[in-house]
Amino acid sequence: MNRRLARLRAVQTLFQVDLTGIDWEEALQNTLEKEEEADDFLIESVRGTLHDVETIDEQIKEHLENWSLDRVGNVDRAVLRKAVHEMMYMEDVPLHVSVNEAIELAKAFGGDESGKFVNGVLSSILKKHEA
C-alpha cells in the first residue's frame, strides 16, 4: 500500500471512530478493500493519532481563528488530526509533504472550502514548527 492510499484509509478510519465511537481496529477493517492489507504506516497513523489526540487537538485549537474544534467538519477534523500527527510524531515524513497530502485529501473529500481551511490551519502550525 502506498502512503497516499494509507493516508486516505487513515482519514476514513479516524472519521468512523470520531463519528461512531467504534474501536479503531474495526473501523480500519471497514475501510480496507478486499485485496488491501494495512501496513505499518497506516497502523501507526491511526493508532498514533488516536493515542495522542488530546495533544494533537490542542495544537489544532491553537491555530483555529474564530472557530472551535467542535465546529470543524468531521472530514476536516480527521484530515487535520492525521496531518498534525504526522508533523509532530512521524519524523521520516517531511513536514511539507504532510501538509500537501492533507490539503489534497481535504479538497477531495471535504466541503467546497475544505482545502483552503486545512491549508490555513496547517500552514500556521508549520510556521510555528519551523520557527
C-alpha positions as CSV (number, residue, x, y, z in Angstrom):
1,M,0.0,0.0,0.0
2,N,1.5,3.4,-0.9
3,R,1.4,6.2,1.5
4,R,-1.2,8.3,-0.3
5,L,-3.7,5.4,-0.1
6,A,-2.6,4.7,3.5
7,R,-3.4,8.4,4.4
8,L,-6.8,8.1,2.8
9,R,-7.6,4.9,4.7
10,A,-6.3,6.5,7.9
11,V,-8.6,9.5,7.5
12,Q,-11.5,7.2,6.7
13,T,-10.8,5.2,9.9
14,L,-10.4,8.3,12.0
15,F,-13.7,9.7,10.6
16,Q,-15.5,6.5,11.5
17,V,-14.1,6.4,15.0
18,D,-14.9,10.1,15.6
19,L,-18.5,9.7,14.3
20,T,-19.5,6.3,15.7
21,G,-17.1,5.6,18.6
22,I,-16.3,2.1,17.4
23,D,-12.9,0.5,18.0
24,W,-10.2,1.7,15.7
25,E,-9.3,-1.8,14.5
26,E,-12.8,-2.5,13.5
27,A,-13.1,0.9,11.8
28,L,-9.8,0.2,9.9
29,Q,-11.1,-3.2,8.7
30,N,-14.3,-1.4,7.5
31,T,-12.2,0.9,5.3
32,L,-10.0,-1.6,3.6
33,E,-10.9,-3.1,0.3
34,K,-10.8,-6.9,-0.1
35,E,-7.3,-7.0,-1.6
36,E,-5.8,-4.4,0.7
37,E,-3.8,-5.0,3.8
38,A,-2.9,-2.4,6.5
39,D,0.8,-1.7,6.5
40,D,2.9,-0.3,9.4
41,F,2.5,3.3,8.2
42,L,-1.3,3.0,8.2
43,I,-1.5,1.3,11.5
44,E,0.9,3.8,13.2
45,S,-1.0,6.7,11.6
46,V,-4.3,5.6,13.1
47,R,-3.1,4.2,16.4
48,G,-0.7,7.1,16.9
49,T,-3.3,9.8,16.1
50,L,-5.8,8.3,18.5
51,H,-3.2,7.8,21.2
52,D,-2.1,11.5,21.0
53,V,-5.4,13.0,20.0
54,E,-5.6,15.4,23.0
55,T,-2.2,16.9,22.3
56,I,-3.0,17.0,18.6
57,D,-6.3,18.7,19.2
58,E,-4.6,21.3,21.4
59,Q,-2.2,22.1,18.5
60,I,-5.2,22.4,16.1
61,K,-7.2,24.6,18.6
62,E,-4.2,27.0,18.9
63,H,-4.4,27.7,15.2
64,L,-8.1,27.9,14.6
65,E,-9.2,31.5,14.2
66,N,-12.7,32.3,15.4
67,W,-13.6,28.6,15.4
68,S,-13.9,25.8,17.9
69,L,-12.8,22.3,17.1
70,D,-16.4,21.1,17.6
71,R,-17.5,23.4,14.7
72,V,-14.9,21.9,12.3
73,G,-16.5,19.4,9.9
74,N,-15.9,15.7,10.6
75,V,-13.8,15.1,7.5
76,D,-11.7,18.2,8.0
77,R,-11.1,17.3,11.7
78,A,-10.0,13.8,10.7
79,V,-7.7,15.2,8.0
80,L,-6.2,17.8,10.4
81,R,-5.6,15.2,13.1
82,K,-3.9,12.9,10.7
83,A,-1.7,15.6,9.3
84,V,-0.7,17.1,12.7
85,H,0.1,13.6,14.0
86,E,2.5,13.2,11.0
87,M,4.0,16.6,11.6
88,M,4.6,16.0,15.3
89,Y,5.4,12.3,15.6
90,M,6.5,10.9,12.2
91,E,10.0,12.2,11.7
92,D,10.5,10.3,8.5
93,V,7.8,12.3,6.7
94,P,8.8,15.8,5.6
95,L,6.5,18.5,7.1
96,H,5.6,19.9,3.7
97,V,4.6,16.5,2.4
98,S,2.2,16.1,5.4
99,V,0.6,19.5,4.6
100,N,0.3,19.0,0.9
101,E,-1.2,15.5,1.2
102,A,-3.7,16.8,3.8
103,I,-4.8,19.6,1.5
104,E,-5.4,17.2,-1.3
105,L,-7.4,14.9,0.9
106,A,-9.5,17.8,2.2
107,K,-10.2,19.0,-1.4
108,A,-11.2,15.5,-2.5
109,F,-13.4,14.6,0.5
110,G,-14.4,17.8,2.4
111,G,-16.7,20.6,1.5
112,D,-16.0,23.4,-1.0
113,E,-13.7,25.4,1.3
114,S,-12.0,22.4,3.0
115,G,-8.8,22.7,1.1
116,K,-8.3,26.3,1.9
117,F,-9.3,25.8,5.5
118,V,-7.0,22.8,6.1
119,N,-4.2,24.7,4.3
120,G,-4.6,27.8,6.6
121,V,-4.6,25.8,9.8
122,L,-1.7,23.5,8.8
123,S,0.4,26.4,7.4
124,S,0.0,28.2,10.7
125,I,1.2,25.1,12.6
126,L,4.0,24.6,10.1
127,K,5.3,28.1,10.6
128,K,5.3,27.5,14.4
129,H,7.3,24.3,14.0
130,E,9.8,25.9,11.6
131,A,10.4,28.8,13.9
